[in-house]
């Protein structure tokens, strides 16, 4: 993950950089199967980074167990994500994108159990923990 203009990366370059599953999630707004992700457990410290560009997106201390099938966080690192209305699959949700490369990370819901009231539901394949680099 080098310094580059991530938003202008060509589709073929993204395919070369990412696994097939990561490409599907980050570039095609796919979703990994529930309870299949690497980062469901709450045993990490430090930061989770965007798997596409390496930008820090979530601190491990913001993670909580939501029992929804995907890693959940109550807040993102300030400025790390962008929000977009998603009306796919017959529902309206708020999509979360990495602010640096615009990769799809997951969705945020207003039903979180902490004082933020938010539940960022994130695909494990869309991120990497700093210790796993």
RAHU-V184214 format. One line per field, one symbol per residue. ss: DSSP state (~ for helix, > for strand, _ for the rest). Layout:
BEGIN
ss=???
END
This chain:
BEGIN
ss=_____~~~__~~~~~~~__~~~~~~~~~__________________>>>>_____>>>>~~~>>______>>>_______>>>>>>_~~~__>>>>>>_____>>>>>>_________>>>>_~~~>>>~~~_
END
